[in-house]
Structure formats: C-alpha cells, structure tokens
Amino acid sequence: MAKTSNDLMDRLVSLCKRRGFVFPSSEIYGGLGSCYDYGPLGVELKRNIKDFWWTTMTRKRDDIEGIDAAILMHPKVWEASGHVAGFTDPMVDCRTCKARFRADQLDEVRCPNKPSKSPIENNCDLTEPRMFNLMFRTFMGPVEDDSSVVYLRPETAQGIYVNFHNVLQPSRQKIPFGIAQIGKAFRNEITPGNFIFRTREFEQMEMQFFIHPSEDDKWYEYWKEQRWQYYLDLGIREEKLRFEDHGPDELAHYAKKAVDIEYEFPFGWKELEGIHNRTDYDLKAHMETSGKDMRYFDDQRKEKYLPYIIETSAGCDRTLLTVLVDAYREEEVKGEKRVVMSFSPRIAPIKVAVLPLVKKDGMPEIAREIYNDLKKNFKCFYDESGAVGRRYRRQDEAGTPFGVTVDGQTKEDETVTLRHRDSMEQDRVKIAELKNKILRELQ
Ligand code: GAP
C-alpha cells in the first residue's frame, strides 16, 4: 500500500476526476489496483505530451528514426535481455495484516493497520524477503503450458534492439544515430501508488542512440543536456528538477552508468526519466541468443563492431503527472479562490475557449462562427452558459491558455477580447488576426 498522499495530491486527484483528466479504471466495480483511465482533457494532454516528445526526438532531428514494435515478443527476447532471470524486486509479507511490500521501500509505505506508521515503525511481523519477477505472463494460443508462455513487455527498449538492422538498412542511417518509440509497458509492481506515478500499465517514451564504444561518455553527457532542456521546453520549473546519479550498487543489470532526472513531487524527489549507458549489453545478448550477427559495419572507420547504446527512457504517464503537479496553482482573485492549471500553451489540452459575453444581441452567432473557424487549427471549446467569470474559471481549471470573448464592441469594429489565462490580461484583437496571433503565442 502506498504512502498516504498529501493535501496537494488529494486536491489534484479530485480535480483530475472532476474535470475529466484521469479517473480510476473500472471505477463502477471499485477500481482495479492502480489502473487509470484518461478522460477527455487527459487524453488531449497525453497526446500533446507524446507529440512534443516525438517532435523533439524525431521530427526536429535527422539522426533519429521512429518505430512501433509489438507488445508481445518472442519469449527468448526476455531471456536474452536478462529480464526472466533478473527483473525482480524483493517482496515481504506482513503475517498479521497480510499486506505485501517491497522490501527495499519499507520506509516509503504505510502499514494498513496503522496508516500513520511504516511497517518498520510499526514493528510489523514481516516474512523474509523473496524475489518476485515483475513481468506479466500470459499464454499465446489455446494451450496454456510452459511452451506457450509470452510476456507483456516491461520496457519498450527491446523492440528497438531486435529491430536494429531492420531500421538501419531502409533508413540508411550511419552511426551515431537513434531509434525512438512510444508505447505501452507493463510491470506487476508490488507496491504501485501515488496516483499515476507508479502503475502496472503505463506508457514509455524511449530512445536508443547507437554509437561507437569509444564515444560513450561524450554521448552520455550530450543526452543528459538534451533531456534536461526538453523538460524546460515542456514548461517544467527548473528548480523542481535535478539529476541523481546511480551508485554502483543501484545500477540496473544492463547499465554501466545511469542518471535519473528527478522531479520534486509533493511526495518527494522521484525519478522522472532515466538516462543509461547500456554499453553493448543488449545487442551482444541478442546476438548470442539468436545466433544473428547484430554488429555494424562502419565504413568510415573500416571496422565491424557492436555499437554501444545510450538510452533515454521517460514515462509518459509520469511526465503527465509532473506536468499536472507543476501547473497546479491556487490564487486569490478579487476575494475569490481560483484554481488554474498553468500548462505550457504547447501542451494545454484545449487551446482556445470561445465565449459570447451574453446569450443575446447576435453575440452567440458571431462566437460560433469564430469557434468554427478556429477549431480548424486548434482544439477549441465553445461555452455560452452562465456568467462569463464562471466560464473563465472553468477554463482556468482546464488549463486553457486563451479565452476569446465576443462582446458589444465586436459588432462595431470586428474585434474581440483575447484573455490570457495566467495574467488574466485582455487585449483587443481583430477577428481576422486572431488565428495568427494565437499561432505566434503557441510557438
Ligand atoms: N528501458 C529502461 C527502463 O525501462 P526504467 O528506469 O525502469 O528504465 C524508465 O523506466 C521510465 O519509465 C521511468 O523513469 C518512469 O518514468 C517510467 N516507469 C517505470 N516504471 C513505471 C511504472 N510502474 N509506472 C509508471 N511509469 C513507470
């Protein structure tokens, strides 16, 4: 059971439910252990985060190609990668309350019988730790025996490694170059929790950069910088980010060097993304297990070798949680509380709300026309119900960066007000110039 979340998390979780960002999966049946569904605003936000990552990592570069590999892979992939033998966490049970904990996270969780204390503080009667493999197993085909076991992938990376030559040949890339992928991954976490921070089904945004082994330190440092800048471009406050190096006893089985980019969540500093020097561990393992030559012929160096890999591995759901936490603000405006989600306009789920000031005098008709025009370029929302102040507040909570209001002056001079979410300032803008002005502000 996860540590009880603090006040801010409670308010955020309730806003997510109320406004349709994220809600528990199968809620009418009581939910299912740390599985979540994304609602209308959540799905737009998630899509925008993925697009931002994809654009940064592939479209704006010439040296990274994309793929979309299958979730189910040959079981030998997971033997070669070391996941069958080594993708385990130590697990303990409490003999009294029957709760199950990760043995290495006992100070981070609460005892269900005494939620104010951790199992250690509560002197729980714990079993000896035993290793638990985090991969979900299922069976392929109608016969459920050992020969038909397959796994839901616990990382998207392996789909990239096994396709190294399939991508290399048609793309005609040369080392150094990368392969990027966004996709679902599954881990049977012993203690998921903190809302969508650690779940059993999640999406990863991973990039594997193939390099000459002699250049691993250079590219490792390069990718640390790139990925740091990415979070700043995403609009995350820099003071909430830090690097955290993995010590020798913390390194994953495949890594020579690893660093996390961490974010300061309300429940502490936690990993947001991992950057790893995976050496030639994976390609070598697949070469040995499959018998296929995974080496690369470098025509400039006149050398055949197994490339090293620098990996950047981010969780999409975890990025979304970071964006939500980082954007959440409570402010006092004219004696009233306003909740505002200050998303970077680039990733905001709705870009523009179009509002007639009142529901008469031809204003709704003009507003509809503007809405129908703007929605060709932006995700827009039309709202004519209730006082305009209330409508602005609803859009602030949704994180909509621009509000276009049609008022009495519109008919006279074909202008509207353009309201900015964070400053609440309003400019008068010609209807004909609206689209370009908003486009400029979204750059
Ligand atoms: N391919 C390397 C790899 O998977 P990882 O550090 O285990 O490395 C990378 O995971 C990222 O995936 C994490 O930084 C996190 O953002 C995300 N992630 C991992 N497990 C997760 C979980 N159970 N729930 C949500 N996101 C998770």
Boltz pocket constraint, residues with backbone or C-beta under 6 A from the ligand:
constraints:
  - pocket:
      binder: B
      contacts: [[A, 154], [A, 155], [A, 156], [A, 157], [A, 187], [A, 189], [A, 196], [A, 197], [A, 198], [A, 199], [A, 200], [A, 201], [A, 202], [A, 203], [A, 204], [A, 206], [A, 271], [A, 272], [A, 273], [A, 274], [A, 311], [A, 313], [A, 314], [A, 315], [A, 316], [A, 317], [A, 318], [A, 319]]
      max_distance: 6.0
